[in-house]
Amino acid sequence: MMNKILILVMTFSISTGFGQVKTSFERIKALKMAYIAEKIDLTNEEETIFWEVYDKYELKIYEECRKKLREIRKQYSKSIDSLTKEEAINVLKQVYKIEHLAVDFEEERDNALLIYLPPEKILKIHHAEYHFNREMVYKRKKPVVQEKKD
């Protein structure tokens, strides 16, 4: 399993080094999937299924939910203070609808994984996702400290 993670990291490094820069979504998705796979201790067969199903749903959630939420936020962010009450309610309804859709996709993903993985491993996936997201936020907020050279 560690070999697969190493190969993934090397592939990522090589592809960015040769000018084939992946989008930030693809980079984060690859890091997230490697992180989760490492944390939940999958067999080779389970890992193959995990990668296939999880990748499919991550792309679906990104394309149909996260991108749309980003677009909605861009649209109203500049005029947020001038929105009417009705316009604000409509934006909220759109956001809620998309967020619910993302949860529905996650439930579909989990149900697809439950065919092949025990429920305990599905819970471990959720736990690993939570910790991955927390680490990403922490790394983003953490100031970069440069070492002093004597």
C-alpha positions as a Markdown table, in Angstrom:
| # | Residue | x | y | z |
|---|---|---|---|---|
| 1 | Met | 0.0 | 0.0 | 0.0 |
| 2 | Met | 2.8 | 2.4 | 0.8 |
| 3 | Asn | 4.3 | 1.6 | -2.6 |
| 4 | Lys | 1.1 | 2.8 | -4.3 |
| 5 | Ile | 1.1 | 6.0 | -2.3 |
| 6 | Leu | 4.8 | 6.6 | -3.2 |
| 7 | Ile | 4.0 | 6.0 | -6.8 |
| 8 | Leu | 1.1 | 8.4 | -6.6 |
| 9 | Val | 3.3 | 11.1 | -5.1 |
| 10 | Met | 6.0 | 10.5 | -7.6 |
| 11 | Thr | 3.6 | 10.6 | -10.5 |
| 12 | Phe | 2.2 | 13.9 | -9.2 |
| 13 | Ser | 5.7 | 15.3 | -8.8 |
| 14 | Ile | 6.8 | 14.2 | -12.2 |
| 15 | Ser | 3.7 | 15.4 | -14.0 |
| 16 | Thr | 4.0 | 18.9 | -12.4 |
| 17 | Gly | 7.7 | 19.0 | -13.2 |
| 18 | Phe | 7.1 | 18.5 | -16.9 |
| 19 | Gly | 4.6 | 21.3 | -17.2 |
| 20 | Gln | 1.5 | 19.1 | -17.1 |
| 21 | Val | 0.2 | 20.9 | -14.1 |
| 22 | Lys | -2.9 | 19.3 | -12.6 |
| 23 | Thr | -5.7 | 21.5 | -11.3 |
| 24 | Ser | -5.8 | 22.0 | -7.5 |
| 25 | Phe | -8.9 | 19.8 | -7.4 |
| 26 | Glu | -7.0 | 16.9 | -8.9 |
| 27 | Arg | -4.0 | 17.4 | -6.6 |
| 28 | Ile | -6.1 | 17.6 | -3.5 |
| 29 | Lys | -8.2 | 14.7 | -4.6 |
| 30 | Ala | -5.1 | 12.5 | -5.1 |
| 31 | Leu | -3.7 | 13.5 | -1.7 |
| 32 | Lys | -7.0 | 13.0 | 0.0 |
| 33 | Met | -7.5 | 9.5 | -1.5 |
| 34 | Ala | -4.0 | 8.5 | -0.7 |
| 35 | Tyr | -4.4 | 9.8 | 2.9 |
| 36 | Ile | -7.7 | 7.9 | 3.3 |
| 37 | Ala | -6.4 | 4.7 | 1.8 |
| 38 | Glu | -3.4 | 4.7 | 4.2 |
| 39 | Lys | -5.6 | 5.3 | 7.2 |
| 40 | Ile | -8.2 | 2.6 | 6.7 |
| 41 | Asp | -6.0 | -0.4 | 6.0 |
| 42 | Leu | -7.6 | -1.8 | 2.9 |
| 43 | Thr | -6.8 | -5.2 | 1.3 |
| 44 | Asn | -5.6 | -5.1 | -2.3 |
| 45 | Glu | -9.1 | -6.0 | -3.6 |
| 46 | Glu | -10.8 | -3.4 | -1.3 |
| 47 | Glu | -8.3 | -0.8 | -2.3 |
| 48 | Thr | -9.1 | -1.3 | -6.0 |
| 49 | Ile | -12.8 | -0.9 | -5.4 |
| 50 | Phe | -12.2 | 2.1 | -3.1 |
| 51 | Trp | -10.2 | 4.0 | -5.7 |
| 52 | Glu | -12.7 | 3.3 | -8.4 |
| 53 | Val | -15.9 | 4.2 | -6.5 |
| 54 | Tyr | -14.4 | 7.1 | -4.4 |
| 55 | Asp | -12.8 | 8.7 | -7.4 |
| 56 | Lys | -16.0 | 8.6 | -9.4 |
| 57 | Tyr | -18.0 | 10.3 | -6.6 |
| 58 | Glu | -15.4 | 12.8 | -5.7 |
| 59 | Leu | -15.5 | 14.0 | -9.4 |
| 60 | Lys | -19.3 | 14.0 | -9.3 |
| 61 | Ile | -19.4 | 16.0 | -6.1 |
| 62 | Tyr | -16.8 | 18.5 | -7.4 |
| 63 | Glu | -18.5 | 19.0 | -10.8 |
| 64 | Glu | -22.1 | 19.1 | -9.7 |
| 65 | Cys | -21.7 | 20.7 | -6.3 |
| 66 | Arg | -18.5 | 22.4 | -5.4 |
| 67 | Lys | -18.1 | 24.2 | -8.7 |
| 68 | Lys | -21.7 | 25.4 | -8.6 |
| 69 | Leu | -21.3 | 26.7 | -5.1 |
| 70 | Arg | -18.2 | 28.5 | -6.1 |
| 71 | Glu | -20.0 | 30.1 | -9.0 |
| 72 | Ile | -23.0 | 31.2 | -6.8 |
| 73 | Arg | -20.6 | 32.7 | -4.2 |
| 74 | Lys | -18.8 | 34.6 | -6.9 |
| 75 | Gln | -22.1 | 36.0 | -8.3 |
| 76 | Tyr | -23.3 | 37.4 | -5.0 |
| 77 | Ser | -20.1 | 38.2 | -3.2 |
| 78 | Lys | -19.7 | 41.6 | -4.8 |
| 79 | Ser | -23.3 | 42.6 | -4.3 |
| 80 | Ile | -24.0 | 40.8 | -1.0 |
| 81 | Asp | -24.7 | 44.0 | 0.9 |
| 82 | Ser | -27.2 | 45.2 | -1.7 |
| 83 | Leu | -29.2 | 42.0 | -2.1 |
| 84 | Thr | -32.9 | 42.3 | -1.4 |
| 85 | Lys | -34.4 | 40.0 | 1.2 |
| 86 | Glu | -36.0 | 37.8 | -1.5 |
| 87 | Glu | -32.7 | 37.6 | -3.5 |
| 88 | Ala | -30.8 | 36.6 | -0.4 |
| 89 | Ile | -33.4 | 33.9 | 0.4 |
| 90 | Asn | -33.2 | 32.6 | -3.2 |
| 91 | Val | -29.4 | 32.4 | -2.9 |
| 92 | Leu | -29.7 | 30.5 | 0.4 |
| 93 | Lys | -32.2 | 28.1 | -1.2 |
| 94 | Gln | -29.8 | 27.4 | -4.1 |
| 95 | Val | -26.9 | 26.8 | -1.6 |
| 96 | Tyr | -28.9 | 24.5 | 0.5 |
| 97 | Lys | -30.1 | 22.5 | -2.5 |
| 98 | Ile | -26.6 | 22.0 | -3.8 |
| 99 | Glu | -25.3 | 21.1 | -0.3 |
| 100 | His | -28.1 | 18.5 | 0.1 |
| 101 | Leu | -27.1 | 17.1 | -3.3 |
| 102 | Ala | -23.5 | 16.7 | -2.2 |
| 103 | Val | -24.7 | 14.8 | 0.9 |
| 104 | Asp | -26.9 | 12.6 | -1.4 |
| 105 | Phe | -23.9 | 11.8 | -3.5 |
| 106 | Glu | -21.9 | 10.9 | -0.4 |
| 107 | Glu | -24.7 | 8.6 | 0.7 |
| 108 | Glu | -24.7 | 7.0 | -2.8 |
| 109 | Arg | -20.9 | 6.6 | -2.6 |
| 110 | Asp | -21.1 | 5.0 | 0.8 |
| 111 | Asn | -23.9 | 2.6 | -0.3 |
| 112 | Ala | -21.8 | 1.7 | -3.4 |
| 113 | Leu | -18.8 | 1.0 | -1.1 |
| 114 | Leu | -20.9 | -0.9 | 1.4 |
| 115 | Ile | -21.4 | -3.6 | -1.2 |
| 116 | Tyr | -17.7 | -4.4 | -1.0 |
| 117 | Leu | -16.5 | -2.9 | 2.3 |
| 118 | Pro | -17.7 | -3.5 | 5.9 |
| 119 | Pro | -19.5 | -0.6 | 7.5 |
| 120 | Glu | -16.7 | -0.1 | 10.0 |
| 121 | Lys | -14.4 | 0.8 | 7.1 |
| 122 | Ile | -16.9 | 3.2 | 5.7 |
| 123 | Leu | -16.9 | 5.0 | 9.1 |
| 124 | Lys | -13.1 | 5.0 | 9.0 |
| 125 | Ile | -13.3 | 6.7 | 5.6 |
| 126 | His | -15.5 | 9.4 | 7.1 |
| 127 | His | -13.1 | 9.7 | 10.0 |
| 128 | Ala | -10.1 | 10.0 | 7.7 |
| 129 | Glu | -11.9 | 12.6 | 5.5 |
| 130 | Tyr | -12.6 | 14.7 | 8.5 |
| 131 | His | -9.0 | 14.6 | 9.7 |
| 132 | Phe | -7.7 | 15.2 | 6.2 |
| 133 | Asn | -9.9 | 18.3 | 5.9 |
| 134 | Arg | -8.8 | 19.5 | 9.3 |
| 135 | Glu | -5.2 | 19.1 | 8.4 |
| 136 | Met | -5.7 | 21.0 | 5.1 |
| 137 | Val | -7.3 | 23.9 | 7.0 |
| 138 | Tyr | -4.5 | 23.8 | 9.6 |
| 139 | Lys | -1.8 | 23.8 | 7.0 |
| 140 | Arg | -3.4 | 26.7 | 5.2 |
| 141 | Lys | -3.7 | 28.8 | 8.4 |
| 142 | Lys | -0.3 | 27.9 | 9.7 |
| 143 | Pro | 2.3 | 30.6 | 9.0 |
| 144 | Val | 5.4 | 29.6 | 7.2 |
| 145 | Val | 8.3 | 29.8 | 9.5 |
| 146 | Gln | 11.7 | 30.1 | 8.0 |
| 147 | Glu | 14.7 | 28.6 | 9.9 |
| 148 | Lys | 17.5 | 30.9 | 10.8 |
| 149 | Lys | 20.8 | 30.1 | 9.3 |
| 150 | Asp | 23.8 | 30.7 | 11.6 |
